[in-house]
Amino acid sequence: MPGEPMAIEQLCSYYWELKGYITRVRVSFRTKKGQNSDIDVACFKPKSKEGILISVKAGGMPEQYPTHNKLSKPYLKWLKEIVKKSFNNEAREGFKEVFGVYPTEAKLYLPGKITEDLKADCKKKIRGLKMPFRIHGLDEIIEGLIVEMNRDIYEKRVRYADPAREFIRWFLRSIKHDSINLLKIDEEIRSIKNKDYRNYIKKIYIADVLANIKKRGIKGSGSSIYVLKALQKVQGNKKDRFFSSNDIWPYAKKEKRNIGWTGYQSALWRLYKFGILEIKKEPKPKNRNRKNEPNKKYRIHPSFLRIIGRELRKL
């Protein structure tokens, strides 16, 4: 008889169920030596005939959350032993007994965070399986569950018998109706690691805005990065000074030669709407010779200035 499923195996099962798979937890089978063994999670999609054989390892102390980033010799040896035991021919046959087909993919979920470098190394160095192999962190399951549940709430509009999914459903509903103070929760979590909460929020916001601008996820935002770089060069570390669009324009032209005046002005306005820039309006000059001089001046918000510099260098 298979052992009692772990909670994290159930969560893994729920995630793939939301992705359209039929799932089974702790699927038992007999080894060649006549011993009982089981598959942690088996997933099957009838339409595409895709099958996923999943092994979940969630050991360690309760407070531990390791980051797996180096494929050392002992670590590689340990992984190969898990792969050999979890995804052998006997496990494949056990999968076939349940779904009538062999699995098309094998996945190993480990506690903690798996870096992209480690995933790439595993893909190169762990071979010999009769199906593609991928390694994942359990954080991907937690994040994936929240994303899929958020979609599921409005598509299927169902209640769930298990407490884990029902908790997520109510949590998401509470967020949408503003009955939970997310900032308070996040601040409490951040305080555990003694992080500067305000700077953390600013960094996350700026990184998100710049990433969206770069991939043009925000409509018409193609020139904004270049204009922001130009203003950063003009402003430097001068937090108190404002600069007119005429002051910034030559630097913007150096950053992007084909930028037009209209696109340049739109980019300034867009960055202001994001809250990254501040605008200072001055009275229009009475002198006729200065009537065309712009009366708006700009600066990067002082609290964002250092963060902007760091994040722009990453792009």
C-alpha positions, 0 to 999 in steps of 0.5 A: 500500500502506498504511504500517506501523501505529503501536503506538498505532493497534494499541492503539486497535484492541484497545480497540474490539475488546474493546468488541465491534467488528470492527476494521481498522488502516490501511485503504487507499483511493484519493483522487479525485486517484488518490493512496493514503491510509488510515484509521488504524482502522476499527471496525464492530459487525455487530449494531447496524450501528455504524461508527467512523472513527478518526484517531490523531495521536501525534506530538511528542517522546517525553517530551511529554504535553500537556494540550489545554484551549484552542481558540485560532484556530491550534489550531482551524485545525489541528484542522479540517485534520485533520478535513477530511483524515481524515473526508472523503467519500473516507474514508467510501467507503473504510470502506464498501468494507470493511464495506458501510456508511458510518461512523456516528461519527468519532473523533480521538485526540490525544496527551495529555489532552483537557479536557471544556471543549475537547471541548464547544468542538470539538462546537460549532465543528467542523461540516460532517461527515456523522456525529457527531464526538468528540475524545479523549485517548490516555489514555482508550485506555490506561485503557479497555484496562485496564478492558476487559481486567480484565473480559475475563480472566474472561469469555473466559479467553484468552491473546493473541498480541500482547505489549501485551494479554498484558502487561496480562493478566499485569500484572492477574493479578499485581495480583490475586495480590499479587505486584506491589507497586503502592504501590512502583510508584506511589511511583516514578512520583510521585517523577518529578514530586517530589510528596509521595507520602503526601499524594497517596495521602491526597487520592486516598483522601478524594476517592474516599470522599467522591465515593462517599458523595455519589452514595450508591455506599456503601449507607446513607451519605446522612447521612455528608457532613453529619455530616462537615461538622458535625464539621469545624466543631466541630473547626476546626484543633484536631487534638488535641481529641476531641468527644462526639456531643452536641457535634457533634449541634447542628451536624449538625442545622443541616447536615441538619434531618431527620437522626435520632439513629440515622442520625447515630450510624450516620454517625459509625460509618461515617466511623470505619470508612472511617478518616476519624474516630478514636474515643476511649473514656472510662470511663463516669461513676460520677455518676448525673446523668451516666450518659447522657453518651456515653463515645465521643468523635470527631475527624477524623484529624489527617493528613486534617484539611486535605485534608477541608476542601479536598475538602468545599468541592468538593462 
